Amino acid sequence: MAMFIKNKNMAFSLILMCFIVVSPMANAQFGGLPGTNILNIQGLVTCSINGSVSTNGTVIPPFAGVPVVLQCAGQNVSTTTTGANGVFSFPSTTVFPISLLSTLLASGCRVIVTAPLSRCNASLPTNGLLTAPVNLVGSTVTGGISILQFVNGLFRLL
């Protein structure tokens, strides 16, 4: 009978160990429940009043190190900064409100560059803000998680 109890303890330990090992995998899979979306919002800011990357064969330099605000339905949702190459990205770990997805899909969001253009080129205006719409360019479904890819449209000076 003592052998039976020993095996029972061993069996319990093995089952417990299995639950401990499998638990993180199950938690990772729960993220894939229907309705889970990852929003990837990124773009490029150049030193121009219209977001062009070249004019008459001349490459326009990136607008590096400037704040970019994501604004939806008139509310500032998130802020990030452009990198050395003028690229910005709002991290997918940013917690966006549920209502943001429908606003994004209805083209109700825009990105705003809050630094004056004269900061990257003295011949450009010192007043005004660069603003561009945010557009859906694609989506991918992986393991039940929808990854929605958004980029900025053409910038304009306001």
Residue pairs with C-beta under 8 A, 6 or more apart in sequence:
29 143
31 145
32 143
32 144
32 145
33 144
34 144
36 144
36 145
36 146
37 101
37 145
37 146
37 147
37 148
38 92
38 145
38 146
38 147
38 148
39 90
39 92
39 96
39 100
39 101
39 104
39 148
39 150
40 89
40 92
40 147
40 148
40 149
40 150
41 70
41 89
41 90
41 104
41 111
41 134
41 150
41 151
42 87
42 88
42 89
42 90
42 150
42 151
43 68
43 87
43 88
43 111
43 132
43 151
43 152
44 51
44 53
44 62
44 85
44 86
44 87
44 88
44 152
45 51
45 62
45 63
45 66
45 68
45 82
45 86
45 88
45 113
45 130
45 155
46 52
46 53
46 60
46 61
46 62
46 63
46 86
46 155
47 60
47 61
47 62
47 63
47 117
47 120
47 121
47 124
48 55
48 60
48 117
48 124
48 155
49 117
49 124
49 125
49 130
49 155
49 156
49 157
50 154
50 155
50 156
50 157
51 130
51 132
51 152
51 154
51 155
51 156
52 60
53 59
53 60
54 60
61 86
61 120
61 121
62 82
62 84
62 85
62 86
62 87
63 82
63 86
63 113
63 115
63 117
63 119
63 120
64 82
64 83
64 84
64 85
64 86
64 120
65 81
65 82
65 83
65 84
66 81
66 82
66 113
66 114
66 115
66 119
66 120
67 79
67 80
67 81
67 113
67 114
67 115
68 79
68 80
68 81
68 82
68 88
68 111
68 112
68 113
68 114
69 76
69 78
69 79
69 111
69 112
69 114
70 76
70 77
70 78
70 79
70 80
70 90
70 109
70 110
70 111
70 134
71 77
71 109
71 110
71 111
71 112
72 100
72 103
72 104
72 108
72 109
72 110
73 103
73 108
73 109
77 96
77 97
77 100
77 109
78 90
78 94
78 96
80 88
80 89
80 90
80 91
81 88
82 88
88 111
100 109
101 148
103 109
104 134
104 136
104 148
104 150
105 136
107 133
107 134
107 135
109 133
109 134
109 150
110 131
110 132
110 133
110 134
111 131
111 132
111 134
111 152
112 129
112 130
112 131
113 129
113 130
113 131
113 155
114 129
116 124
116 125
116 126
116 127
116 128
117 124
117 125
117 126
117 128
117 130
117 157
118 124
118 125
118 126
125 157
128 157
128 158
129 157
129 158
130 155
130 156
130 157
130 158
131 155
131 156
131 158
132 152
132 153
132 154
132 155
132 156
133 152
133 153
134 150
134 151
134 152
134 153
135 150
135 151
135 152
135 153
136 148
136 149
136 150
137 149
137 150
137 151
138 148
138 149
139 146
139 147
139 148
139 149
140 146
140 147
140 149
141 147
